[in-house]
Amino acid sequence: MGYTNYWHHNKSFTNNEWQLIKDEYEYIKEICEGIIVDESAKNCDEIVFNGKGDLSHETFILCKTPRTKKRYEGEDITFNFCKTARKPYDIAVWHMLFFTKNKTNGLSKIKRDW
Protein backbone atom coordinates (compact mmCIF):
# COMPACT_ATOMS: atom_id res chain seq x y z
CA MET A 1 0.00 0.00 0.00
CA GLY A 2 1.05 3.58 -0.50
CA TYR A 3 -0.14 7.04 0.30
CA THR A 4 -3.19 7.66 -1.88
CA ASN A 5 -5.50 10.48 -3.01
CA TYR A 6 -9.14 9.59 -3.79
CA TRP A 7 -11.93 11.39 -5.62
CA HIS A 8 -15.42 10.81 -6.97
CA HIS A 9 -15.96 12.25 -10.45
CA ASN A 10 -19.71 12.15 -10.87
CA LYS A 11 -20.45 14.91 -13.36
CA SER A 12 -18.88 16.29 -16.53
CA PHE A 13 -17.19 19.65 -16.22
CA THR A 14 -18.73 22.48 -18.18
CA ASN A 15 -16.52 24.17 -20.78
CA ASN A 16 -16.02 27.10 -18.40
CA GLU A 17 -15.16 24.83 -15.47
CA TRP A 18 -12.74 22.82 -17.60
CA GLN A 19 -11.00 26.00 -18.73
CA LEU A 20 -10.59 27.06 -15.07
CA ILE A 21 -9.09 23.65 -14.27
CA LYS A 22 -6.74 23.77 -17.28
CA ASP A 23 -5.62 27.30 -16.35
CA GLU A 24 -4.89 26.13 -12.81
CA TYR A 25 -2.93 23.19 -14.21
CA GLU A 26 -0.80 25.60 -16.25
CA TYR A 27 -0.04 27.41 -12.97
CA ILE A 28 0.83 24.12 -11.25
CA LYS A 29 3.16 23.12 -14.08
CA GLU A 30 4.95 26.43 -13.68
CA ILE A 31 5.40 26.31 -9.90
CA CYS A 32 6.15 22.57 -9.86
CA GLU A 33 8.72 22.71 -12.63
CA GLY A 34 11.30 20.05 -11.90
CA ILE A 35 8.82 18.14 -9.71
CA ILE A 36 6.14 17.03 -12.19
CA VAL A 37 6.24 15.81 -15.76
CA ASP A 38 3.27 16.66 -17.97
CA GLU A 39 2.15 13.47 -19.71
CA SER A 40 -0.96 14.94 -21.28
CA ALA A 41 -1.31 13.85 -24.88
CA LYS A 42 -2.76 16.12 -27.48
CA ASN A 43 -6.15 15.20 -26.02
CA CYS A 44 -7.34 18.46 -24.52
CA ASP A 45 -9.95 16.62 -22.43
CA GLU A 46 -7.40 15.11 -20.02
CA ILE A 47 -4.84 16.40 -17.55
CA VAL A 48 -2.14 13.79 -17.00
CA PHE A 49 1.05 14.09 -14.95
CA ASN A 50 3.43 12.19 -12.72
CA GLY A 51 6.49 12.91 -10.61
CA LYS A 52 9.78 13.48 -12.36
CA GLY A 53 12.25 10.61 -12.74
CA ASP A 54 12.74 8.47 -9.66
CA LEU A 55 10.15 10.58 -7.86
CA SER A 56 7.32 9.22 -9.99
CA HIS A 57 4.75 6.73 -8.75
CA GLU A 58 1.23 6.44 -10.21
CA THR A 59 0.09 8.78 -12.94
CA PHE A 60 -2.59 11.34 -12.03
CA ILE A 61 -5.36 11.56 -14.63
CA LEU A 62 -8.27 13.98 -14.56
CA CYS A 63 -10.74 13.86 -17.45
CA LYS A 64 -13.32 16.39 -18.52
CA THR A 65 -16.01 13.71 -18.46
CA PRO A 66 -16.40 10.87 -15.96
CA ARG A 67 -16.30 7.21 -16.94
CA THR A 68 -19.61 5.80 -18.10
CA LYS A 69 -18.89 2.08 -18.51
CA LYS A 70 -18.43 -0.44 -15.73
CA ARG A 71 -15.62 -2.96 -16.02
CA TYR A 72 -17.24 -5.31 -13.50
CA GLU A 73 -20.55 -5.77 -11.71
CA GLY A 74 -21.01 -3.41 -8.78
CA GLU A 75 -18.16 -1.06 -9.75
CA ASP A 76 -18.53 2.55 -8.60
CA ILE A 77 -17.55 4.27 -11.84
CA THR A 78 -17.29 7.65 -10.07
CA PHE A 79 -14.40 6.42 -7.88
CA ASN A 80 -10.81 7.34 -8.81
CA PHE A 81 -7.48 7.25 -7.01
CA CYS A 82 -3.79 8.03 -7.45
CA LYS A 83 -1.09 6.53 -5.24
CA THR A 84 1.75 9.01 -4.79
CA ALA A 85 3.65 7.38 -1.90
CA ARG A 86 4.05 10.91 -0.47
CA LYS A 87 6.53 11.75 -3.18
CA PRO A 88 6.94 15.48 -3.94
CA TYR A 89 4.39 15.53 -6.76
CA ASP A 90 1.67 14.62 -4.23
CA ILE A 91 1.20 18.32 -3.51
CA ALA A 92 0.35 18.95 -7.17
CA VAL A 93 -2.17 16.07 -7.16
CA TRP A 94 -3.84 17.30 -3.99
CA HIS A 95 -3.85 20.91 -5.19
CA MET A 96 -5.59 19.93 -8.44
CA LEU A 97 -8.20 17.90 -6.56
CA PHE A 98 -8.81 20.59 -3.94
CA PHE A 99 -9.05 23.35 -6.54
CA THR A 100 -11.34 21.29 -8.76
CA LYS A 101 -13.65 20.28 -5.88
CA ASN A 102 -13.97 23.86 -4.66
CA LYS A 103 -14.34 25.63 -8.02
CA THR A 104 -16.55 23.18 -9.95
CA ASN A 105 -19.44 20.77 -9.53
CA GLY A 106 -17.75 17.77 -11.18
CA LEU A 107 -16.20 16.16 -8.11
CA SER A 108 -18.50 15.14 -5.29
CA LYS A 109 -15.83 14.06 -2.81
CA ILE A 110 -12.06 14.19 -2.30
CA LYS A 111 -9.98 12.45 0.36
CA ARG A 112 -6.40 11.46 1.09
CA ASP A 113 -4.62 9.10 3.43
CA TRP A 114 -3.21 10.53 6.61
Protein Blocks (a to p, Z undefined) as FASTA:
>chain_A
ZZddddddfbdcdfklmmmmmmmmmmmmmmmgokaccfbdfblkbccdddehjlbccdcd
ddfbdcfbdfbehiafkbccddeklpaklmmmmmmmmmmmmmmckbgbdcddZZ
